[in-house]
Amino acid sequence: MDSRDVPAPSGRRDVAVLVPAAGMGLRLGGGTPKALRELAGEPLLVHACRRIAQAPSVAMIVIAAPPAEVAAVRELVPGATVVPGGATRQQSVAAALAAVPATVDIVLVHDAARALTPPDLVESVAAAVRSGLAAVVPALPVVDTVKRVDAAECVLETVDRTPLRVIQTPQGFRRETLVLAHAQAVDEHTDDAGMVERLGHKVHTIPGSDLALKITRPVDLLIAQALLAASHPS
């Protein structure tokens, strides 16, 4: 198998995973679309899709790629459906969602930048939606001290972090819930769970994973490289 091949999903196969990957990711630097930036010699997108495909429930992966890179992404991830992405993350998710057959009832939305997300987290989110929940997100407790500041950056208060969570992806939804959230959205959103919240639906959390860190800045690439090296010692 070529090092960039993504194995075909197998198992229960009742889940579609949408991967919006059309953004440039300016904080990561460079002129390459963020999802195509390399980690240990392979694009972040390939790392992410390889792990998604290892989750037994996944029937299909739909990637919303930069319009100019659709053909290249099809070569990189031959087992995926690839569609042109939009100018915003929300537009890219909507484009990918439109490519999912109506027979698929569980839809996950995953960031390519969370390239090391383990397959068991994908499976846990899918299982939670399958159990009857309309919307599920993986979450980690906030471990840093959080302070609220004013416009002059002066501290107003120290916030109780006990009920606070850092949200990760994949986020999981009943298909009809996500379709309705996009249909009724009036503003641009960067978080699909937030769109569902505005419909009045409860969004449930499950334990996240330290491996599902979001690669946003150059230092995050270094952390991800260290995690990869630790998981594959020479």
N, C-alpha and C positions, 0 to 999 in steps of 0.2 A: 504493500500500500504506500502510495506517495505520502510524504510527511504532512501534506496539506489536505489530504482526503478526510472527509467527515463521515464516519460510519452511518449507515442507514438506521433510523430508529426502529426499535422492535418492541414487542410486548403488548400491553393493553391497547395502545395506539388510539386514544380518544382525545388527545390534546394537540392544539396548535400553539406554537410559540412564535410571537411576532418580535422581530429584532429591528427597531428603528436605527439605521446606521448611516444616515445621510449627512449628519452634522460634521462640521469642520473641527470642533474641539479646540478653540483658539488658546485656551489655557495650557494645553499640552504642547503648543508651539509647532512650528513647521507648517508647510502648505499642503500636507497630505490629509485627507479626511480621517477623522479620529479613529474610526473603526478599522482603518487600514494601516494605522501605525503599527510597527512591529514590536513584539515582545519575544525575546529569545528566538529571533529569526522568522517568526510567523505573525501575521496580522492579528490584532486583538479579536477581530471578528471570527477568525478561524478557531482560536482558542475557545471562545465562547460557544460557538456552534458545535464544536466537538463534544463539549461537556453537556450541552443540551441534548444532543442526539443519544447520549448514553443513558438518559432517563427512560425507563421502559414505557412510560405512558405516552411519549411524544409520537404523534403521527406525522406531523409536518412542521417544518421551520419556514417561516416567511420573512425574508429580509427586505427592508425598504432601503435600497442602496442609493448613493449619489447618482443622479441620472446619467452622468458621463461615465460611471464606473459599473453599470449594470452587467455588461458582458464580462468584465473582469471578475466581478463578484460571483457570477455563475460558474466561472472556472475555478475560483478559490473554494467554493462551497457547492459542489455539484449535486448534493442531495437536497438542496433547498430550493424553494420557490423564491425568485428574486423579482421585485417590482421597483420602479423608480420611486424614490422618496420625495418628500415635499420640502418646502422652505423652512418648516418648523417641525419639531418632534411630533406634535399633535397631528400634523398633516401626514407625516410618515407612518404613524401608527394607523391612521384611518386608511391609508393606501394599502397597507399590509392586511388590515382587517377585512377589507373588501375582497381579498384573494382567498379568504378562508371559506370552504364549502359550508353550506347551511347545516350539514349533517354533523359538523364538529361543534360540540356544545361547551367545551372548556377551552378558554383562550388565556394564554399567559403572555405578558409583555416584559421583555428582558432587554437590559442595556448591554450592548456589545462591550462597553467599557468595563463591565464587571466580568472580565474574561476568565477568571478563575473560579467562578461560582460552581460548586460541586453538583453533580447530577442528583444527589440525594435531596438537595434543597429544592431543585426543580420538581422532583417527585413529591416532596412534602406539600408544596404549594398546590400541585394538581390534586393530590388526595384530599386536601382540605376543601377545595372547591367541589370535588366529587361528592363529598359528604353532605352537601346541601347549602354551603355558604355562597353568597353572591359575589363576594369580593374578599380576597386574602392577600396580605402582604407580609413578607419576612421582615423582622425588626430586631434590633439590638438595643439594649439599654444605653442611655447616654452616660458616659463615664467621666467626662470632663465637667468642671465647674462651669455653669452658665450664668452670665450676667446680662441684664438688660441695660442698655445705655441710651443717652439722649443724642440729639443731633451734633453735639460737641464732643461726643465720645466719652462723656462722663458717666460713671456707673450710677444707675438709678436704684437697682436692686439685684440681689442674688436670687436666681430663679430656682425653685425646688425641682431638681432633676428626676425625682422618683417616678413621676408619671410620664416622662419624656422618652421617646424612642427615636432611633435613627432607622429610617426605612430603606430597604434594599429592593432589588429585583431578583427573580421574576415576580411580578404582581399577577395574581390569578383572578379570573372572572368567569361567571357564566356568560356565554357569548351574547345573549340578548341584553344583559346588563351593560356590557361594554359598548355594544352597538347603540343603545339608547343614550348612554352618556355622551358619546361623540355626536349623536344627532342633535342633542339639546344643548351642547356647549355654546356659549355666547362669547367667551373670551378664550385666549390662547392659554393652554396649560402645559406644564412640563411633567405632570404627575397624573397618571390615569386614575389612580385611587382617589385623588382629590376631585376629579370629575364625577366619580361615582358618589362620593360623599355629598356633592351638591344636589344629587338626585334624591337624597334622603335615605340612601341605603347605608347599613352598617358595614364598615370595613374591619375585618378581623385580622389580628396579627398572629403569626407563628414565630418561633425562634429562628433568627437569621444565622448567618455564618460569617466568621472572620475572613474567610477566603473570598467572600463576595464583595470585597472592597471595590470602590469605583476608581478607575484609573483616569484621573482628571488632570494632574500636574506631572511634570517630569519626575518629581520625587516618588510619585505613586508607581511609576514604571520601575524604579529601582527596588521598591518594596515588593512588587509583583515578581521581579526577577529573582529576588532572594527567596520568596516563597516557592517558586518553581524549582530553584536549585535545591532547596531543602526537601522537596518532595521527590526529587530524582537525583539522589546523591551519586557521585561518580565512583 
